[in-house]
Amino acid sequence: MKLLKVKTARFSQVVEKCGGPQVYTLWQKPAADRHFQAQIKNSRVVTIQKSESGTDFGIVGFKGGKGATYLVFPKSLKRFADKRIIGIDWALVRE
C-alpha cells in the first residue's frame, strides 16, 4: 500500500500572499448566505478543521461539518487549492 503524500503550505505563507483573514460566522445555512457564497466562488474561504491528533489544519474552500471554522481572506487562495494548510497561527487572524 502506497501512502498518499499530502502537499502542505504554512499558514504564515498563506497570510503573506493573500492577506490577513477574518473569521466568518455563519448565521444561516451556507447556501442562503449570498456574501459567503461569493467568497467561496472567488476562492477566498479556508475551512479549519481539527485532525485526529487535535491540531488545526485548513483546506481551501467550504467543507461543512461540526466544529469547522471558516476564514475569509482578502485575496484569492487558488494557488493553495490542492494543499493542506498547517501551522495555523490564530494571532495572524483579524477580529
C-alpha positions in Angstrom: 0.0 0.0 0.0 1.4 3.4 -1.1 0.9 6.3 1.3 -0.5 9.4 -0.4 1.7 12.4 0.2 -0.4 15.5 1.0 1.1 18.8 -0.1 1.2 21.3 2.6 1.5 25.1 3.0 2.3 27.0 6.2 -0.4 29.3 7.4 2.1 32.2 7.7 2.9 31.8 3.9 -0.8 32.0 3.0 -1.3 35.1 5.1 1.8 36.7 3.5 0.5 36.1 -0.1 -3.3 36.5 0.5 -3.6 38.9 3.4 -4.8 38.5 7.0 -8.1 36.6 7.2 -11.2 37.2 9.2 -13.2 34.5 11.0 -16.6 34.2 9.2 -19.6 33.2 11.3 -22.5 31.5 9.6 -25.8 32.8 11.0 -27.8 31.0 8.4 -27.4 28.0 6.1 -24.3 28.5 3.8 -26.4 28.2 0.7 -28.7 31.1 1.8 -25.7 33.4 2.6 -25.1 35.2 -0.6 -22.0 37.0 0.6 -20.4 33.8 1.8 -21.3 32.0 -1.5 -19.5 34.9 -3.4 -16.4 34.4 -1.2 -16.4 30.6 -1.9 -16.7 31.3 -5.6 -13.8 33.6 -5.5 -11.6 31.1 -3.7 -11.2 33.2 -0.6 -12.5 30.7 2.0 -10.5 28.3 4.1 -12.2 25.7 6.3 -10.3 25.0 9.5 -10.8 21.5 11.0 -9.3 19.5 13.8 -7.2 16.5 12.9 -7.3 13.2 14.8 -4.3 14.4 16.8 -6.2 17.5 17.8 -4.2 20.1 15.8 -5.9 22.6 13.5 -5.4 22.4 9.7 -7.1 24.2 6.8 -8.3 23.3 3.4 -9.2 25.9 0.7 -12.9 26.0 0.0 -16.1 25.3 2.0 -16.4 22.0 3.8 -19.4 21.8 6.1 -19.1 19.9 9.4 -19.4 20.1 13.1 -16.8 22.3 14.8 -15.5 23.8 11.5 -14.3 27.4 11.5 -14.3 29.5 8.3 -11.7 32.1 7.4 -12.2 34.6 4.6 -9.1 36.1 3.0 -8.9 39.4 1.2 -7.2 37.8 -1.9 -7.8 34.6 -3.9 -6.4 31.3 -2.5 -6.3 29.5 -5.9 -2.5 28.8 -5.6 -3.1 26.9 -2.4 -6.2 25.0 -3.6 -4.6 21.5 -3.6 -2.7 21.9 -0.3 -3.4 21.3 3.4 -2.7 24.5 5.3 -0.8 23.7 8.5 0.6 25.7 11.4 -2.5 27.8 12.0 -1.4 30.9 13.9 -4.5 32.5 15.4 -2.5 35.6 16.2 -2.5 36.3 12.4 -6.3 36.2 12.2 -8.1 39.6 12.3 -11.0 40.1 14.7 
